Amino acid sequence: MTSTVGAYRLCSMNAGIQARRQIAVLALLFLMVMVPACGNNPYPPESNKVIAYTALGEDPRTLDPAQVSDTTSAEILTQIYDALYQNAYLDRPYKVVPALAADYPVKHTFSENVVEKGITKKMTRMEYTFTLRDDIYFQDDPCFPQGKGRRVTALDVVYAIKRLADPAVQSTGYWLVANKIKGIDAFFKKAAAAGKADYSQEIEGLKAVDDRTLRITLTEAFPAFIYVMSMPYTAPVAHEAVEYYNASGRDGFSRHPVGTGAFKLKSWKRQHRIVLERNPNFRAEYYPLTGAPGDAEKGLLDDAGKRLPFLDEVWYSIISTAQPVWLLFLQGYLDTSGVPQDQFDRVVTKNLELSGDFIKKGISLEIASDLDIYYLAFNMRDPVLGKNKYLRQALSLAYDTDLYNEIFMNGRAINAQGPLPPGIFGYDPLLKNPYKTYDLTKAKELLARAGYPDGIDEKTGKQLELTYDIGSDSTRAREVAAFDMRCFEQLGIKMKLQVNTWSQQLERSHKGTFQMFSLGWVADYPDPENFLQLLYGPNAPPNPNSSAFSNPEYDRLYERMKGMEDSPEREAIIHKMVAIVTEECPWIFSFHSPSYVLRHAWYKNGKAHSISGNYKKYIRIDSGARRDYWRHEDKPNLTALICGLVLFAIILAPAVLIKYRRRRR
């Protein structure tokens, strides 16, 4: 028989355990109520620094200027490295202005007799002479003696361009100078044969005349070359930095940028945050005195003539999903934001104006046309897709761009008919791509003609299977991939999804180890050549021709077009090139996307740009206005505090009563 005393003790012990559990649960509930009530500022005190807060979807792939090929890496890298020229911040149409260069280059065109296969030809050459400013210094860094940044010379630009032609660097920018700078192809071939480049070897068309004078000779006329000299690929690089950080035991030059820009890297904690800080060695540069029509009325010239930069630091938080970015923006913890798809109707009216609720918060909206193209690329080296034009055409006809636009873009995008976006010379608004109309009947006819009636291989009797690569595991990326694959599955094709990180996606693209994937291109410079080179045969991976498309007639026309000034003749050649790629379908042309940019009132001098650049130096932050917003949006919630205390008391009462009764017994 069980003792009643023992039973009482067991009951008492259980009651005590229950009381403690109740208190633990109560504490958790209390914290859930009280923490939001007391604020959630994710940043430490600013200590009187002027800081811009922004977000990136993932870490940069690299911070080596010879390897940058994606907009995420370029966003960071262009704040650290300056080239000889830069995009004018306010001017439209886009143009380049001197940065590290003292002025625009002196151009000289001449003829030269060249013997090819026993035949003498007269070739037109173009020579550029650049003069560097005399007040340009690299940032302070341990790679230099006593850690003091040294003066930049023309040899640093020569070194940077040679790195593009060094196979060991695995540069994604060699295409910019290949077949252009006289002698650089021979340098590349010799380095490839030897397994490494000899940087002491001279290149005939790349000369440092003296510390401040650089002379570059091109094998042919190429008017867009000044744009090449505005890109981070050609920014001066200190050989000391490459040698120091690539030495054994260090984690690489790609993680330790050493530039001449307005900012330098302060810290980089992967998957969390990148912090840039003001570069004290930055040259004397000033905010533009003039801008595009309407800029003065928008306040974009209020800081005209003031010395740059205005910011002490720029903080980039790495946030992979859209919802946290949006919430942080609404709370004022991010200065700018795009408009999430699921928030579009709440933010933007039917007249494409900002809704009243956001205007009351002091938020502004800018809508700008981007120079971009988004597309689905087929791997032309793939034995299934690359050799079967009818299969590619069938897939293009099965793709419903208009439905995609409605579902994922809120109807904002422009249905792309070819590789050129509106605003670029040669764009034809009347172009109607015969394989861009959503037409399943015609798609199935072409699929049968391709040898796959109803998706079945005529030769094997098996269902055709294709692999679709994506460069993110985010919900959005998977939703887009699911839509894309469903379009093709309507034809009876089996689709397989391959999920990569963005870095893995770029690597697979460069190596050609994929069948199809979605990609976008944002202009490096405002010339049609920058888009048409994406399909130029010699630019195959690791260069930007991700599809490895190769067509002799297209390549011949490209080589004629690239050296021409804008003219009716050039336009006619461009239209022939576009006709070739629309027929061959190396891509499914998807859309051109306008940008919708939201900014808080304290974020001054913001202006949308299609082209990556060193724009953070122009931004000014009214820190006081931001702190006021924080206090208003993030002030302690008294109602939540009172409710939390009442809830605490209600739940605590039984636990206290049990403990009291136990003590009395």
N, C-alpha and C positions, 0 to 999 in steps of 0.2 A: 504494500500500500504506500502510496506517495504521501510524504509528509506535507501537511498544510503549511508549515513554515517554509519548507523548500519551495513549495508552489508559490508562496507569497514573494520569496526572494526572486524567483525566476520572472514573475510578473513585473516586479519592480525593476529588474535589470532590463527587461524588454522595453518598459516605459521609458527608461533613461536613454536607451539606444534610440528609440523613436524620437525622443526630444532632441537628441543631438543631431539626428538626421534632419529633423524639421528646421533646426537652426541653420544647418549647412545649406539646405535648399533656400531658406529665407535669405541668407547672405548672398547667394547667387542672384536671386530675384532682385534683391536690393541694389546690387551692383549694376544689373541690367537696366534698372530704372535711373539710378543716380549718375552713371558715367555719361550717358547722353545729355542728362540735365546739366552737367557741369562743363560741357564743351569738349571738342575733339580736334583741336588744332594739331596737325601732324608735324609741325616744324618747331625747332628750338627757337628761342628769342633771336631776333634779327640783329641786335646789338648795333643799331643805327646804320647797318648796311642797306644798300638799295639792291633788292633781289627780285629777279623775275622767276616765277614758278610755272613750269610747263610739264608736259608728259610725253613719253615715248611709248610705243606699243611693245618694244623689246629693246634689248641692248644692241648697240652698233655691232656690225659684223667685224669691222676693223676701223682703226684710226690711222692707217697708213695711207697717205694721199695717192700712192701708186695703185692701191687696191680697191678704192672706194667705188662702188657701183650701185648702191641703193640709197634711197632718200633718207633713211634713218641714220646711216653712217655719215652721209653728207651733211645732215643738219648739225651734227656736233663738229665735224671736221672743218667745215667752212668758217666756223667762229674762231678756230685756232690757226688755220693756215690761210694766208692771203697770197694770191697770184699777182702777176704784173698788172692785170686789169680786173675790174669788178663790174657787176651790173649796177647801173644807176638806180638808186633806191626808189625814187619817186617818178622818174620819167616813164611815159608810155607814148609810143611804142617802146619796147625794150631797147636799150643800147648799153654799150660798155664804156666805162670811163677809167682813167688811170688809177691804180691802187699803189703798187710798189714801183711802177714805172713813173718816170718824171713827166712823160707826155705820151702822145700817140706815137706809134712807130713810124719811121721813115721807110717807105716802100720803094723798091726799085725793080722794074721788070726788064729782063734782058733775054737774048737768044744765045743758044749754045749748040754747037754741032756735036752730035752723039752718034757713035758707030754701033749699030745693033745688027748682028748676023751678017756683017760685011756691008751693010747699007748705012750710009751717012744720013742722019735726020737732023733737022733743025728743031730744037726743043726750046719752049718758052720756060724760063725760070723766073721765080719771084723771090726777092731778097728783102728781109725785114731787119731793120736795125732798131734795137730797143735800148733806151737809156734808163738806168735805175736811179731812183732817188738816193741821196747820200745820207739819209737819216733812218735807214732801215736796220733794225737789229733783231736777232733771234731772242726769244724769251730766255731769261735766266734758267739754267738747268745744270744738274751735276755732270752732264756729258762735256761741258766746257771747263777750261782751266779756272779754278776758283769759283766755279758755278756761275760765271757771268756770261750772258749771251753776247756773242760777237756780232760784228757788222756783216750784213748780207752782201755778197758779191755776185757777179754774173756767173761765176763758176758754180754757185749753188743751184742756179736754174739749169745749167748744163748737166749737173749731177742728177737732178730730179728727172730730167727728160731721159737720160741714159738708163735710169732705173726702170722706166717704162719698157725699155727694150732689153732688159735683163731677164731671161727666162726663169732664173732662180727666184726672182721677186714675185712671179706669177701675177703680173700687173693685169688689171682689167682695162687699162687705158692705152695699150700699145696701138690699138686701131686708130687713135687720134693722130699719130705721127707716122705710122707705117705707110710706105710708098709716098710720103709727103716730104719729110726732111731728107735732103740729099745725103746719102751714105748711111742712114740709120738702119736700113735693111741688112746691109753687109755686117754692121755691128751686131745685130740680132743673130744672124746666121752663124757668125764666128763664135759668139757666146754660147749658142745652142750646141754647137759641135764640141766646144771645150768643156761644157757643163757649168761654166761660170763666166761672168763678164769681166773683161779687163778695163777698168774705168780709166786707166791711163791712156787707152787707145783713143785717138782723136776721131771725130766724125766730121766729114768734110763740110757738111752744111750746118754745123752747130759749133760756134766759136765764141769764146769769151775774149773779146778784143782787149779789154782791160777790166778793172774791177766793176766799172759801172756800165760797160757797153757789151751788149749781146747781139750777135749777128746770126740769123737763121736763114738758110737758103732752101727754098722748096723746089721740088722737082718739076712743079707745074704751078700755074696760077691757082690759088685757093683763097678767095676773098674772105671766107669764114675763119681763116686761121687766127685772127685776133680773138675770136671767141674761145678757141683752144687755149690761148694764153690767159684766159680769165677763169679757167677751171682748176680745181684743186690738184688735178693730175700734174700740172706744170708749175705748181707753187714751189718756191725754193726749199730745198731740204738740206740740212746740215749733215755732212757725212759723219761727223763726230757722234751725232745722235743715233744714227743707224748702227754704227760700229759698237757704240757703248751698250745699247739696249739689246742688240742681237748677240752679245757675247754670252758665252756659256754661263749658266747660273742665273741669268736674268730672263724676264718673261716676254721679251720681244718689243721691237720698235712699234708694232701695231697697237700696243697698249700704252705707249709713252710718246704722244705727239709733242714735237718741239717746233713751234711755228713762229710767225711774225704777226699774227692777228691780234684783235682787240682783247681776246681772252685766252687763257691757258687752262689746262686740265688741273683741277685741284684734287679731285677724288673720283673714283669709279668703283662702286660696290655693285657687282653684277646682280641683275634682277631686282635691284632696289633703287639706286640713285646715282646720277652723274652730276657733279658740281663743277662748273667753270668759274674762274675768278678773273678779275681784271688783270691784264698784262701791263705792268708798269713800263715796259720797254716799247709800248705801242707808239707808233709815229704820231706826229701832230696831224690830225684829220678832223674835219668839221662837218656839221650837218649841212645838207644841201641848201642852197639859197633859193632854188627854183624847183618847181615840180610840174606835174601834169595839170591840165585845167580842172578846177574844183578842189585841188589839194589845200589851197589857202583857206577856203571856206570850211573845210573839215578840220582845221587846226593842225594840219600836217606841216606847216611852215612856221609854227610858233617857236621852234627851237633853231631856226635858220641861223647858221654861222657859229653855233656853239660847238665846243670841242667834244669829241667822242672818245670813249663810250660814256653813256650815262649810268650804266649799271655797274655795281661792284661784283655781283655774282649772278649766275644763271643756274637754277636747279632743275634738272630733268628727272622726274620720277618715272620709273619703269613700271607701267601698268598695262597688263595684257588684254584686259577686257574693258568694254566701253562704259558700262554702268558706273563703276567707281570713278572714272574720269569725269563723267557727267555730274555726279553728286559732289565731287570735290570742286568742280567749277561753280556749281550753284552756291556752295558754301563760301566761295571766294578763295579757296586754297589753290586753285589754278587760275591764271590770269586770262587764258583764252581757251576756246573749245570749238570743235565742229558741232554740227547739229546731228545727234543720233537719229537713226531712221525711225525708231519707235517714239521719238519726241517731236518729230518734224511738225505735225499738225498742231501741237501745243505751242511751238515756238514761232512758226512762220505762218502768216495768214495766207488766204487764197490769192491775195494780191502780191505775194512774195515780199511782205513787209514783216517786221518784227512785231510780235503780239504785245499788247499793252502791259501785261504782267511783267514782262522782261524789260520793257522800257522804264517802268517804275523803279526797277532795280539799278538803273543806270547802265544797263547792258546795251551794246550796239551790235548791229549785224552788217557784215559786208558780203555781198555776193559778187564773185569774180569768175571770169572765164579762165580755165586752166589750159595751158598748152600741153595736152596729154593724150594718150591713147591707151585703152585697156583692151586686152585681147586674150584669146585662148590659143596657145602656141602648140603646133604639132611638131614633133621631132622628125625632121625630114631625113634623118639617118636611120630611123626605125624601119625595119623590113616590112612592117604591115602598113603603117601610115605614110611613110615617106615615098613609097613607090606607087601609091594608088590615089591619083587625083580625084577620081569619082567618089572614093570613100570620104575624102576630106570635104568635098563639095556636099555630099549627103549630110555629113555631120553639121556643116554650117547651116544648111536649110532646116535642120531639125532644131536649131537653137533659137529660142524665142526671146530675143533681146528686149522687145517691148514689155513682155510680162516680167522679165528680170527687173527692168527699170521701175515698173509699178511696185513690185514686191520689196526690192532692196534699196531703191534710190528715190522713192516717193515721186516718181515721174520726172525727176530733175535732169536726168542725163540726156545726152544727144546720142541717138543711134548712129554708131560709126559705120560708114560705108567703105572706108579705106584707111590707110595708115596716117594721113595728115589731119590734124585738128583744125577747126576754125581759127582764123587769126594768123595762120602760117601761109606764106606765099605758095601758091599752087593748089591750095584747097579748093575743091570744086563743089559748091553747094548743090549742084544739079546731079551729081553722081548718084547712080542707082546700081548698087552691086547686085548682080543677078542671083547671088547665093546668100543674100542677107534677108530675103523675105521668108518669114516662117511658113514653110510649105511642106507638110509631112508627105503628101502624095508624091511630089517631085523628089523629095528626099529618098523615099523608098524605091522609086524608079532608078535613081542614081546608085543606091546601095546594091540593087540587083545587078546593075551594069558593072559595079565594082567587084562582083563575084560573091556577094553575101546577101542573097534574097532572104528577106525577113530576118536578117542577122545571122544566117547560117552559112558557114563556109562551104561553097559548092564542092571543093576538093576533098574535104575531110568529113563533112556532115556535122561538124561541131559548131556550137554557138561561138560567134566572135566575141572575144573578151579584150577590153582595153583598160589600161590603168591610168587613173587621173591623180596627179600629184597636187597636194596643197602645202603651203609653207607655214601653217599655223594650226594648232589644235584648239583654237578658240571656237566658241559656239557659232559665231558669225561665219568663220571660214568653213565649218562643217555644213552650215545651212546653205551657203552659196554652192559648195561642192555637191550637196544633195540635189539642189535645183539643176545644176549643170548636168549631172549624171542622169537625172530623170529625163531630160530632153533627149539624150542619146538612147536611153533604154526604151523609149517609144518605138525605136526602129528594130527592137528585138536584140539589141547588143547588150552583153553583160558587162557592167562597169565595176571596176575594183578601185578602192580608194587607198592611196598611199599618203600617210600623214608625216610631214617633216617639220623641223624647225625652219625658220627663214634662212639661217645659215646653211642648213642641209639642202634646202631647196635651191639656193644659189649654186651650191657645189654640184648638185645633180644636173642643174642646167648647164653649167660650164663643162661638165664631163659628158653630157649628152645621154645620161642614163635615165631617161624618162620617155614616156610616150606623148603625154599632153598635160599641160598645166596652164593656169591663168596667170597673167602677168600684166604689168602696166609700165609705161614709159612717160616720164615727165621731162620736158625739154631741158637740155643742157644749155642751149642757146637758140634764139628765135630764127632758125633757118631750116628750110625743108630737108636739107642734107642730113640734119641731126636725126630726123625720123626715118628717112629713106635708107640710111646706112644700117638700120636694124635688119635689113633684108639683103644686104650686100654680101655676096659669097665669101670674100676674104675676111669678113668680120665674124666668121663662125666662132663658137665658144672656144676659149673663155671670153671672147669679145662679145659685143651686144647682140649679135645675130643668134639668138637663143634657139631658133628653129633649125639653124644650119641650112637655111634655104640657099640654093645656088641655081642661078639661071643666067646663062651667058649673055643673052640679050639685055636683061635687066642690069647686069654688071657693066656692060658696055655703055648703056645709057647713063648709069650712075656716074661713071668716070667722066663722061662729057658734062653732065649737069653740075657736078660739085665745084668745078672751076669757073662757073659762069656767074655773072651778076644777074639779078632779077630782070627778066625781059620776057616778051611773048615767046621767044624761042625756047627759053628755059622752061617756061610754063608748059609748052607743048611736049617737051621731053618728059617732064614730071607726069603728065597725064598718061603717056605711053607706059611709064613704069608702073603707075597705079593699076592700069588695065592688066598688066602681066600678073601682078600679085593677086588681084581679085579673081582672075581665072584659075591660077594655080592653087589658091587657098592654103598657103602655109600657116595662116592664122584664121581663126574666126574673129572678125573684127567686132568688138563688143560695143564700147561706148566711149564718149568724151564726157568728163565729169566737171561741172562747175563747182567751185568751192564756196561753202557757206561758213563764214568765220564769225564767231561770237567773241566779244571782248568786253571786259569790265571797264568802267569809266576811268579807273586809275592807270590803265595800260595806254600810254600815249605813243603816238607816231606809228601805230600799227597800219600796215598796208599789205594786202595779199600779193604774193608773188608765185608765178608758175615755175620759176627757175630757182634752184637751190642757191643760197648765197649767204654772205656774212652780215645778215640783217639785224642780229641782236644788238649790235653796237648803236643802232639808231633808236632803240626802244628806251623810253623813260617811264619810270614807275612813280606814282604819287603814293608813297608808302603810308602816309597819314590817312588818306582816303580809304586805303585798303584795310588798315587797322580799324577804322570806324565801321566799315562793312562787317568785318569779323565780329566786332562787339555786338552789332545789331543782329547778325544772323546766328551767332554762336553764344549769345548770352545765356546764363543759367536759366533754365525753364522752371520758374517758381511753382507753377501748377504741378509739374512732374515731381518736383522736390516734395511738395506737401502730400501729393498722392502716394509717393514712395514711402514717406514717414508713416502715413496712416496705414498703408498696406503692411509695413513692417510691424506696426503695433498690433494689428489684427492677427497676423500669423504668429507673432511671438507670444501672444497671450496664453494659448493652450500649453505651449512648451514651458512657460514660466509657472503655470498652475501645476503641471505635473511635477516639476522640480520642487515646488513648495510643498505639495502633498507628501512627496517622498521624504523630505526632511522631517516633516511632522511625525511620520510613522517611525 
